Amino acid sequence: MNNPVIKVIILLSIYLPQYLSAIENCAQQIVQPAVNHFSIVIDRSGSMRGKPLGDTKKAVNHLIGELKSNDRANIITFESRVSQMHVFSKNKSSLQSAVNSISVGGATALYDAIAKAASSLRRESGAKIIVFLTDGNDTGSKFSINDLKSMNLSEGIFIYGIGLGNVNKTSLNNLAKATSGTYYPVSSSNDLFNIYDRVINAYYKNYGQNLSKTTAMTIRSLPSQRNVTINGKYKGKTPLKLDGLTPAQATIEVQFNRANWECSVDLKAGYRAVIDARESDLGRDLFISSQPLGASVFIDGNYVGETPIGKMVKQKKKGFFSQNKKDQLPQLRIPLVPKGTHTVRVVAVPDMEMGLEYEFSYQVKNQDRFVNVDIFNNRH
């Protein structure tokens, strides 16, 4: 792989330490419009040549035909590279034409393809669903199965998976199950039509038709893998995604090593409550921008968000005599990062135009304020 120039700018704000209230302002309420966004991920590696790919096209086109009138879908394919064949659209015939144009390629970058799907869904309003098909184990992805689990749980995405033949059933099943989705093993491509039909019907029946009547929660923590109780009952470990809930008042408790973090949340019909729990000694906000834009960011192995995609922001430099303007990249704000040393990892999702993958790790110490990293020249 070529060594492209990647500049990762890490800016630690100099505000005084902030602390979360035990009761107030602990949840972000995100409206769930009754629109479902399906990111359809299709394996086009060499082993899909012939009948498997032909059966897949018929099955996927049937799924597209079954989408509700207001729902939208995009098409992502993968082999050794990841390609977006069609942007989000409710034009079924255009989507089906994109599916019919798929041809086979090389290896199996499944995890990167799911990461690309998650990235495309992040900017959409409404329910978010990934439906993926693979006929082999992942080979060569930059994203791991744990990255995907953290990312998709944090973003409130449902994952439905279909494994054709010999695949890593346990990992893929755990990934789908954790997001309130389902994994379907298939022994023959003859069964794909019925499986895709089951996927779309299961989603609509369990969740898609009830978005305006039910509520949902996403509970994240830093560090992750902390026990969560809701109204005194154990529900699982962070990151935790709960869907199809009855609107009510809920008391959320996240158990950290030093103490329990607690807040009260009003679960409203038609909304998803996103709750970020941090340990009681949390410190300053962290701001990250990246080149390329739209990169996934992990802190200590936990997915925390994506650097924004947007134009440079013109900022005026404050001074007694001058008002010079300075370009600034859009930034991802990570609130209340604990004091101490952390590992920041920035992974750029490969896209059709560039065909490249980027990854960088850096130790962020408590006293750091500004770090400019140049991978090409191996210096910072």
N, C-alpha and C positions, 0 to 999 in steps of 0.2 A: 504494500500500500504506500502511496506517496505520502510525504510529510507535509500536509497543508499547514498554513499559518492559522493558528487558533488563538485568539486573544480572549481570555476569561478574566473579567474585571470583577473583583470582589471588594465590596465597600461595606464596612461595618459602621453603622450609625453611631454617633457619639452622644445619643440621648442618655439620660440617666436610666438605670435598670427599671424595667416595667414588670408589673406583677398582675396576673389574672385575678379577677374577682372570683370568689367562690360561688357567687350566685348570678351576677349580672353580666350581660354582654359576652356570653361565652359561645354563642351559636350564630352562624350566618344562615339566614333563611333564603333559599334559592327556589323561586317559583318553578314548578314542573308543568309547563304547557302540555296540553294533550297532543303532543307531536312526538313520534318515535323516530329516532335516527339509527339506522342500521348500517354498520360498517361491515361489508361482506368481504372476508379475506379468503382467497382461493390459492391453493398450492398448484403451481404450474412447473414443478421440478420435472426432470427427465423421466422419472418413474410414473408420472401421470399420463404419459403418451398413449394415444389410442383411445380405447373404450373408457378407461377411468375418467379422462378429461371430458369426453363426450357425454357420459352420464352425469358428470358434475354440472356441465352447462345446462342440461335439461332441468336438473333439480334446482339450481340456483335461479333460473328464469321462472320456474314455478313459484319459488319463494317471492321473487320480485312481484309477480302477478298477484300474489295474495296480500300485499301491503295495503293498508288503509289509504284512502285518497289523500289525506294530508301528510302522510308519513314520507320520509325521505331516506335515501340510501346512497352510499358510495361503493366503489369497487376497488379493492386493493389485491394485487397478485404478488406472489413471491416465488423466487427460486434462490439463486445466490444473491440476487438483488431484490429490492422491494420497489414496486411501481404502483402508483395510483392511476388506475385505468379510467376512472370517472369520478368527478367531484359529487358532493351531495346534491341530489335531485329527486323530484317526485315524478319525473318523466320516465315511465316504465319502459317504453319502447327504446329510448336512448340508453338506459341502463342495460337492457337485454342485448342490445347491439354490441355494447362494450364487452359483455360476457362472451358473446359469440366470437369475438375477435381474439380471444386469449389463445396463445400458442405455448408449447412447452419450452423449458429452458434448462437450467443446470441443477444446483444443489438446493438445500432446504433451510432458508433463513426464516423459520417460522416465528421465533420470538421477536425478531426485529419487525416483522410484518404486523404482529399484534400491537407492538409499541407504536408503529406508524398509525394504525387504526385508532388507538387511544388518543394519539396526538391530534388526529383529524376531528375526533369527537369533542375534544376539550372546548372548542370554541362554539359549539352548538348549544342551543337552549332546548330543553325537553329531555325525554328519556334517551339513554345512550346504550346501544346494544352492539356487541361484536359477535358475528357468527363466522367461525373459521373452520376450514377444512384442511387437513394435512394427511399425507399417506406415508410419512416417515418421521424419524427423529430429527430434531433441530441440528443443523451443522453450521457453525461459524457465526452465529449471532453475537452482537455486542451486548444485548440485553439478556439477562438470566430469567429463569422462571420466577425467582423471588422478586426481581425488579418488577415484573409484570403484575404479580399479585399485589404488591404495595401500590403500584401506579393505578391499577384499575379499581381497586377498593377505594383509594383516596379520591378518585374522580367520579365515583358513583356509577360505574359502568357494569352492565350485565354482560357476561361472557357465556356463549353457547358454542361448544366445540364438537367437531365430528372427526373421529380418527379412523382412517381407512387402512386396515391391515395392521402391520407391526409398528406401533408407536408407543411413546411413553405414557401409557394410560393413567398411571397413578398421579403423575404431576399435572397432567392436563385436566383430569377429573377434579383434583384439589383446587386448581385455578378456577374452573367453572363454578364449582360448588361454593367457594368462598364469596363469589360475586352474586349469588342467588340464581345463577344459571345452571345449565346441565351439560354434561359431556356424554356423547353418544358414540360407542364403538361400533364400527361397521366392518363386516368381513368381506363384503362384495360391493362393487360400485352399483350393482343392480338395486341395492337397497337405499341409495342416496335420495331418490325422489321422495320416498315415504319419510325418511329421516328429516329432510328439510321441511316437509309439511308438518311434522311433529314439532319441530323447533318453533316455527312461526305461530302455530296454534297454542303451544304451551306458554309462550311469552304473552300473547294477547290475553289469554284466559287468566293467567296468574297476576299480571301487572299492567299491561298496556292499556286495557280498557277501563282501568280504575284509577288513573293518575290524579284526576281531579277530586276523587272521593277519599283517597287514602293519603298517608304521609310516609316519609322515609327519613332515615338518619344515616350519616356517615360520620364515624368517630375515629379521629386520627390522634396519634400522640408521638412525641419525640422525647425519649426513645420509644420505639414501637414495641409490639408484643407484650403489652400490659393488660392485665385483667380489667374487664369492663362489667359493671353491674348497672342495671336500670331498674329503678324502684326496688332496690334490694335484691334483685335476681341476677345471677351470673349469665352473661350473654355471649362471651367470647373474648378474644384478644384483639388489640388494635393492630393494624387498621381494621375496622369493623363496618360492614355495610348491611343495613336492615331496611327491607322494603315491604310495602303493602301493610303498613301499620295503621292502627286506629288512631285518629287525632286525640290527643290528651296532653296533660302536663306530665313531664317525666323528669326524674332526678337521675343525672348521669354521674357515675363515680368511676374514676380511672385510678388504679392502684399503682403508684410509683414506689420505689424502694424507700424513700424518706418519709413520704406521707401520701395520703389519698387526695386526688384532685376532684372537685365536685362542682356541679352546676345544675341549675334548673332550667329546663327548656320547654317552651310551649310548642308542641308538635301540631302544626296546622295542616288542614286538608289542602292538597295541591302544592305542598312545599316539601323540599328536602332540607333538613337541618344539618349543616356541616359544622362539626364540633372539633376544635383543635385543642387538645390538652397538652400542657407543658409542665415540667417539674417546677416546684415552688421557687427555686432559685434561678429562674430564667433571667437571661441578661438582655442584650441589645438586639435590635432588628438587624437582619442581614439582607443586603441587596446584591443581586447577581445579574450581570448582563453578559451576553456571549456573542461571539462571532464564530460560526453562523448563528443566526437567531433561531428561536423555536426549539432550543435544546432542552432535554429532560434533565432535571437536577436532583441529585440524591445527596443527603447528608447522613453520614454514618450508615450507609446502606438503605436509608429510608427515603422513598420518593416524596419530594416536597413541592413539586410544581414544574412549570415549563417557562423558560425565559420568553418574554413577550415577542410577538411578531408585529413589527410596526416601523414607522419611520423614525429617523433620528430626531431627537427633541432639541430645539434651540434654547439654550439657557444663557441668561445674561450673567456675566461675571461681575460680582459686586466689588466696587472699589471707590475710593474717594474721588479719583480723577477720571477713571475709565469705565466704560460699559461694554466691554468686548463680549461678543457672542461665542459660545462654545457648543459643539455638537456633543450630545450624550445619547448613548444607546438606551433603548427601553429596558427597564429593570424588573426582575422578579423580586418581590418583597417576601422574605421569610421571617415571620414575626417571632420575637422572643426566643432566640437561639440561646441555649444554656452557655454559661461561661465555661472556658476550657478549650481543649484542642479537638477539632472535628475534621473529618475527612469529607471534602466536597468533591463530588464526581459529576461531570457534565458530559452527557452523551447526546450527540446530534443524531436524530432519526434519519436514516438514509432515505433519499428521495430519488425519483426517477431522473431528474435533471442532472444531479451531481454524481450519484452512484457511489458516494463515499460515506465512511463512517468515522466518527470522531469520539474520542474518549480522553478524559484528563482527570487526574486526581491531585488534590493539594491539601496539605495540613493547614487548617485555619486556626491560629492561636488567638487567645483572648485579647492580646494587645494589638493585633493586626487591625489596620484601618483601611488600607488600600493596597491591592496587589494586582499587578499587570503581568500576565503570564504569556510568553511567546514560545509556543511549542517548536516552531520552525528553527529558532535559534537556541532552543534548549536553555532558556534563562528566564528569570523573573526579577 
